Amino acid sequence: MKRIAVVAVALLATAAWAQIDDNFDSYATGPLSVVSGGVWNTWGGASTDAQVIDMGLSAPNSQFHDGVGVPDVVTYGAGSALSGAGSVATLSFDFLTHEVGGGTNPEGYQDMDTYIFVGSGNPGDLSTNYGSVIGVFIIDWAWIDDVGFSPVHLWDVAGEGGGGDYGIAELARGLVGDQWHHVELVATQAVDDMTANDPLDADGFFDVYVDTVLCTPTPLPFGLDDPMGLNALELYSFEDEQPEAPDDYHLFDNFLLTPEPASLGLLVLGAVALLRRR
């Protein structure tokens, strides 16, 4: 019994730090900003809403994006997921692409994109700060010689603002359409105060994994100069080629943003030690 209690307290201490944890399964199907009860909103309060549909990886639901509606939605954590030198934040999510077109396909070449912003944002006006961003994932679809593949790109919109102006053409290539894939970003803060650090210097570094495979040969630098820190996710989708294909869509599930302050290990160890004494 004592061992079970120790494990339980350790798990609770870890789980309590989750900032964003959403698999959409608790919502009714329908407009995301409505059924989520304000957990998700349209960007700026006036963009096209995404939908919740019953096609999730974690049954039953997922977030649905199509290129015709051009949805643009945001969600925010309660404070920054990075809290000082040595703190770590992990963002993970799952996605599926369903698209047609290319080669001899009679519907022609189609290219639907979804941009996933990871950085700072203001829940007061439902905005995101493109000058304070770790990176933007681009979920893309391309068709070459009648063989479809779904690549994942990474874009640093902050440029020289601590991020180094990198752009990775392809984090992963050859991903299968109509199949779920998993993405994980692990960021480590290197300075105590990111807003006080020189804007041209990196505030930390991060790695990216796609389907558990490390896709960044070396850790990439990031800069977050907004006092909000790492607190915002934005998903924006559109059809890049014309004519628009009404049957193209992307699905997203299991968003998890988990902060791990440098002191977390001490808290867990302290809880374990307390239980052992008792």
KOLFIMAR-956495 format. One line per field, with one value per residue (C-alpha): x, y, z negated. Coordinates in steps of 0.001 Angstrom, whole numbers. Each point is the difference from the previous one (the first is absolute). Layout:
<recs>
xx <- c(X / ...)
yy <- c(Y / ...)
zz <- c(Z / ...)
</recs>
This chain:
<recs>
xx <- c(0 / 2824 / 1649 / -3288 / -431 / 3535 / -591 / -3385 / 1405 / 2867 / -2425 / -2291 / 2909 / 999 / -3507 / -851 / 2333 / -1918 / -835 / -1924 / -1508 / -2737 / -1128 / -3411 / -1821 / -1913 / -1632 / -3105 / 614 / -417 / 1781 / 3174 / -170 / -3591 / 167 / 3346 / -1530 / 2714 / 2993 / 493 / -984 / 193 / 3173 / -781 / -3557 / -1098 / 1729 / -1630 / -598 / 1309 / -2334 / -29 / -876 / -145 / 3148 / 2595 / 3068 / -1119 / -3639 / -2187 / 905 / 2623 / 433 / -956 / 1525 / -851 / 1511 / -3305 / -1079 / 3537 / -354 / 2282 / -266 / 2049 / 342 / 2062 / 1618 / -295 / 3307 / 3257 / 1029 / 3633 / 870 / 3744 / 3401 / -108 / -3783 / -1274 / -3275 / -1251 / -2664 / -1468 / -2902 / -1279 / -1107 / -1505 / -134 / -2643 / 573 / -457 / 1591 / 3127 / 1385 / -2760 / -2589 / -2927 / -430 / 3409 / 2728 / -1122 / 2021 / -1643 / 2174 / -487 / 2296 / 407 / 1444 / 1845 / 906 / -1426 / -3531 / -2447 / -3260 / -1436 / -328 / 367 / 3229 / 3392 / 3354 / 1919 / 3069 / 122 / -213 / 1887 / -1064 / -2875 / -664 / -1297 / -2025 / 148 / -1062 / 1718 / -393 / 2931 / -224 / -3350 / 1514 / -1404 / 2093 / -682 / 3015 / 320 / 1924 / 1161 / 170 / 1527 / -2075 / 1907 / 3123 / 2902 / -2021 / 1966 / -1065 / 2816 / -2175 / -116 / -2426 / -137 / -1404 / -947 / 14 / -1528 / -914 / -1789 / -2727 / -3103 / -3288 / -3146 / 2197 / 706 / 3502 / 1476 / 2026 / 1919 / 1960 / 2233 / 1199 / 2516 / 376 / 3630 / -369 / -1822 / -1941 / -736 / -1341 / 3240 / 2248 / 1412 / -2632 / 2724 / 1121 / -1685 / -2178 / 166 / 117 / -2406 / -217 / -2786 / -1062 / -2407 / -1317 / 2689 / 2829 / 2270 / -223 / 2325 / 3667 / 997 / -2218 / -1490 / 43 / -3144 / -839 / -3107 / 46 / -3661 / -798 / -2676 / 2776 / -953 / -3768 / -1719 / -872 / -1611 / -1221 / -643 / -902 / -483 / 3 / 3205 / -1000 / -3099 / -2633 / -769 / -694 / -3025 / 1018 / 3469 / 351 / 2480 / -821 / 1747 / -194 / 1648 / 1572 / 2149 / 2225 / 1775 / 2365 / 2737 / 1598 / 3539 / -1417 / -2524 / 2361 / 604 / -3738 / -564 / 2950 / -1268 / -3438 / 1537 / 2220 / -2979 / -1991 / 2940 / 290 / -3685)
yy <- c(0 / 2375 / -504 / 655 / 3255 / 1096 / -618 / 1732 / 3148 / 82 / -294 / 2665 / 2376 / -485 / 178 / 3185 / 1951 / -623 / 3322 / -1195 / -3487 / -544 / -3070 / 1556 / -3076 / 1868 / 2343 / -444 / 87 / 3410 / 3392 / -260 / 3405 / -705 / -3589 / 470 / 2612 / 2547 / -2351 / 620 / 3218 / 1412 / 2057 / 3656 / -1002 / 248 / -2734 / -3115 / -2653 / -3557 / -2916 / -2895 / -3250 / -3674 / -1179 / 164 / -2051 / 28 / -962 / 1580 / 3569 / 2096 / 3554 / 290 / 2426 / 387 / 2261 / 1481 / 1417 / 1232 / -489 / 1941 / -862 / 631 / -1339 / 1183 / -1522 / 1468 / 1860 / -869 / -3626 / 1120 / 1529 / 577 / -1400 / -3784 / -243 / -2312 / 50 / -2806 / 531 / -3043 / -616 / -2454 / 798 / -1677 / 1316 / -931 / 1581 / -825 / 1122 / -138 / -2034 / -1640 / 651 / 1721 / 2451 / 1493 / 1095 / 1149 / 1349 / 687 / 1404 / 359 / 2316 / -750 / 2968 / -745 / 3089 / 3031 / 1337 / 2284 / -1668 / 3475 / 750 / -3596 / 848 / -1633 / 1794 / -912 / 1758 / -2347 / -3560 / -3262 / -1084 / -732 / -3558 / -264 / -3122 / -226 / -2411 / -460 / -2477 / -1165 / -2584 / -1236 / -791 / 2182 / 960 / 2267 / 2027 / 1984 / 3283 / 2411 / 3777 / 2592 / 3119 / 1910 / -74 / 1595 / 609 / -2636 / -2750 / 256 / 341 / -3718 / -1856 / -3751 / -1019 / -3432 / -1324 / -3214 / -1307 / -3083 / 125 / -1901 / 1753 / -1152 / -1203 / 1606 / 1396 / 1314 / 3208 / 1007 / 3190 / 176 / 3510 / 877 / 3536 / 1115 / 3384 / 1105 / 2859 / -188 / 3577 / 1363 / -2025 / 1747 / -438 / -1229 / -2732 / -3368 / -493 / -3784 / -2968 / -2670 / -3336 / -1454 / -3629 / -1384 / -3498 / -272 / 700 / 2951 / 2443 / 2780 / -1057 / 2690 / 1863 / 3147 / 3409 / 1931 / 3465 / 924 / 3696 / 388 / 104 / -2639 / -2532 / -3359 / -34 / -108 / -2365 / 1122 / -2257 / 1628 / -1974 / 909 / -1491 / 1067 / -1058 / 705 / -1167 / -740 / -3643 / -346 / -3521 / 927 / 168 / -248 / -1466 / 833 / -1735 / -311 / 3437 / -61 / 2832 / -1102 / 2271 / -1598 / 2686 / -673 / -381 / -2698 / -2850 / 1428 / 244 / -3618 / -1171 / 2035 / -1610 / -3457 / 722 / 1274 / -3146 / -2184 / 1757 / -668)
zz <- c(0 / -870 / 3400 / 1786 / -1929 / 884 / 3689 / -118 / -1579 / 2491 / 2918 / -1425 / -500 / 3623 / 1478 / -1872 / 2243 / 3262 / 1672 / 3061 / 72 / 2573 / 1932 / 843 / -1283 / -2700 / 2541 / 2069 / 3729 / 1605 / 158 / -2099 / -1686 / -1029 / -1213 / -1787 / -2258 / 723 / -285 / 3731 / 1768 / 3494 / 548 / -708 / -818 / 3619 / 2018 / 1420 / -2652 / 123 / -688 / -2437 / 1769 / -1038 / 1822 / -2779 / -761 / -3623 / 380 / 955 / 1007 / 1779 / 1262 / 3699 / 2516 / 3666 / 2633 / 1114 / -3350 / -886 / -3781 / -2361 / -3710 / -3152 / -3526 / -2970 / -3055 / -3475 / -10 / 1700 / 382 / -390 / -3351 / -267 / 824 / 182 / 336 / 2728 / 1949 / 2221 / 2664 / 1728 / 2361 / 2620 / 3541 / 3062 / 3566 / 2562 / 3387 / 3665 / 3232 / 2087 / 2853 / 1985 / -2693 / 1770 / -2854 / 751 / -2394 / -3423 / -2898 / -3346 / -2779 / -3747 / -1967 / -3707 / -1899 / -3263 / -2022 / -1776 / 188 / -1754 / -1095 / -645 / 3713 / 1293 / 1849 / 509 / 76 / 3149 / -1357 / -2999 / 1249 / -386 / 3474 / 2356 / 1124 / 3555 / 711 / 3793 / 2710 / 3319 / 2826 / 2121 / 2804 / -1270 / -3406 / -2760 / -2969 / -2928 / -1166 / -3212 / 153 / -2703 / 441 / -2311 / 644 / -2687 / 2144 / -1758 / -3164 / -1868 / 2357 / 2515 / 3124 / 764 / 2183 / 360 / 3362 / -1228 / -3530 / 1283 / 3439 / 1233 / -2654 / 1014 / 632 / -1827 / -2849 / -3370 / -658 / -3253 / -471 / -3121 / -728 / -3076 / -957 / -2727 / -1316 / -388 / -1744 / -3142 / 1612 / 3729 / 131 / -1492 / 2319 / 3092 / 2770 / 2368 / -2402 / -339 / -3060 / 311 / 2340 / 1215 / 1800 / 2144 / 376 / 2616 / -700 / -2733 / 2507 / -850 / 2944 / -1204 / 366 / -2498 / -2501 / 1561 / -1750 / -855 / -1276 / -2020 / -833 / -920 / -3757 / 670 / 702 / 1502 / -396 / 3399 / 2838 / 3256 / 2821 / 3375 / 3148 / 3652 / 3494 / 1737 / 3520 / 2065 / 514 / -3613 / -774 / -2299 / -1009 / -1295 / -3788 / -2888 / -3417 / -3297 / -3353 / -3425 / -469 / -3128 / -1242 / -3161 / -1943 / -2066 / -2204 / -1147 / -3510 / 985 / -749 / -3478 / -635 / 971 / -2076 / -2952 / 252 / 139 / -3005 / -1998 / 673 / -936 / -3362 / -656)
</recs>
